[in-house]
Amino acid sequence: MTKQEILRQKLERRLERALRRAAEFSERYGGKEEFYTFHGGYDQGYWDGRASGLETAIDYLLEEFYIEYT
């Protein structure tokens, strides 16, 4: 297994966790605007942003090293 494949696996695991955490906050606060004045607040924004950054890193890795999707 190459370094790029190991990095890709690590990034994908982190992405899965970030997406799961963002979904938890969205489920907890989404659609309840009459009770909350925010949509998950700082925490949801943090995990959404982290997921976006990880997606970008994976895309860059795939483009740079021509790793095909499996």
C-alpha positions as a LaTeX table, in Angstrom:
\begin{tabular}{lrrr}
\hline
Residue & $x$ (\AA) & $y$ (\AA) & $z$ (\AA) \\
\hline
Met1 & 0.00 & 0.00 & 0.00 \\
Thr2 & 1.43 & 3.36 & $-1.01$ \\
Lys3 & 1.64 & 6.46 & 1.15 \\
Gln4 & $-1.03$ & 8.12 & $-0.98$ \\
Glu5 & $-3.45$ & 5.23 & $-0.45$ \\
Ile6 & $-2.84$ & 5.30 & 3.31 \\
Leu7 & $-3.44$ & 9.06 & 3.35 \\
Arg8 & $-6.60$ & 8.65 & 1.30 \\
Gln9 & $-7.98$ & 6.06 & 3.72 \\
Lys10 & $-7.17$ & 8.27 & 6.69 \\
Leu11 & $-8.86$ & 11.29 & 5.08 \\
Glu12 & $-11.92$ & 9.25 & 4.15 \\
Arg13 & $-12.32$ & 8.01 & 7.74 \\
Arg14 & $-12.07$ & 11.59 & 9.01 \\
Leu15 & $-14.59$ & 12.71 & 6.39 \\
Glu16 & $-17.06$ & 10.02 & 7.44 \\
Arg17 & $-16.78$ & 11.16 & 11.07 \\
Ala18 & $-17.20$ & 14.83 & 10.18 \\
Leu19 & $-20.27$ & 14.10 & 8.05 \\
Arg20 & $-21.76$ & 11.96 & 10.82 \\
Arg21 & $-21.20$ & 14.69 & 13.44 \\
Ala22 & $-22.68$ & 17.38 & 11.17 \\
Ala23 & $-25.72$ & 15.18 & 10.57 \\
Glu24 & $-26.16$ & 14.70 & 14.33 \\
Phe25 & $-26.31$ & 18.45 & 14.90 \\
Ser26 & $-28.59$ & 18.94 & 11.92 \\
Glu27 & $-30.95$ & 16.26 & 13.22 \\
Arg28 & $-30.90$ & 17.69 & 16.72 \\
Tyr29 & $-31.58$ & 21.32 & 15.76 \\
Gly30 & $-32.87$ & 21.29 & 12.17 \\
Gly31 & $-36.51$ & 22.25 & 11.71 \\
Lys32 & $-36.92$ & 23.42 & 15.31 \\
Glu33 & $-36.55$ & 27.12 & 14.70 \\
Glu34 & $-39.39$ & 27.98 & 17.06 \\
Phe35 & $-37.32$ & 26.52 & 19.92 \\
Tyr36 & $-33.83$ & 27.53 & 18.83 \\
Thr37 & $-32.51$ & 30.72 & 17.28 \\
Phe38 & $-29.74$ & 28.93 & 15.41 \\
His39 & $-29.27$ & 25.84 & 13.23 \\
Gly40 & $-26.77$ & 23.83 & 15.26 \\
Gly41 & $-24.75$ & 26.94 & 15.93 \\
Tyr42 & $-20.98$ & 26.87 & 16.05 \\
Asp43 & $-20.69$ & 23.09 & 16.33 \\
Gln44 & $-22.63$ & 22.25 & 13.19 \\
Gly45 & $-20.79$ & 24.94 & 11.23 \\
Tyr46 & $-17.47$ & 23.55 & 12.46 \\
Trp47 & $-18.26$ & 19.99 & 11.33 \\
Asp48 & $-19.75$ & 21.12 & 8.01 \\
Gly49 & $-16.61$ & 23.17 & 7.34 \\
Arg50 & $-14.33$ & 20.34 & 8.36 \\
Ala51 & $-16.16$ & 17.93 & 6.03 \\
Ser52 & $-15.84$ & 20.40 & 3.18 \\
Gly53 & $-12.11$ & 20.80 & 3.77 \\
Leu54 & $-11.59$ & 17.03 & 3.87 \\
Glu55 & $-13.53$ & 16.59 & 0.62 \\
Thr56 & $-11.26$ & 19.16 & $-0.99$ \\
Ala57 & $-8.15$ & 17.40 & 0.33 \\
Ile58 & $-9.33$ & 14.04 & $-1.01$ \\
Asp59 & $-10.12$ & 15.59 & $-4.41$ \\
Tyr60 & $-6.66$ & 17.17 & $-4.53$ \\
Leu61 & $-5.02$ & 13.87 & $-3.60$ \\
Leu62 & $-6.94$ & 12.02 & $-6.30$ \\
Glu63 & $-6.10$ & 14.62 & $-8.94$ \\
Glu64 & $-2.44$ & 14.90 & $-7.93$ \\
Phe65 & $-1.64$ & 11.21 & $-7.76$ \\
Tyr66 & $-4.24$ & 9.86 & $-10.21$ \\
Ile67 & $-5.71$ & 7.44 & $-7.68$ \\
Glu68 & $-8.90$ & 6.03 & $-9.11$ \\
Tyr69 & $-12.07$ & 5.68 & $-7.11$ \\
Thr70 & $-12.64$ & 2.14 & $-5.92$ \\
\hline
\end{tabular}
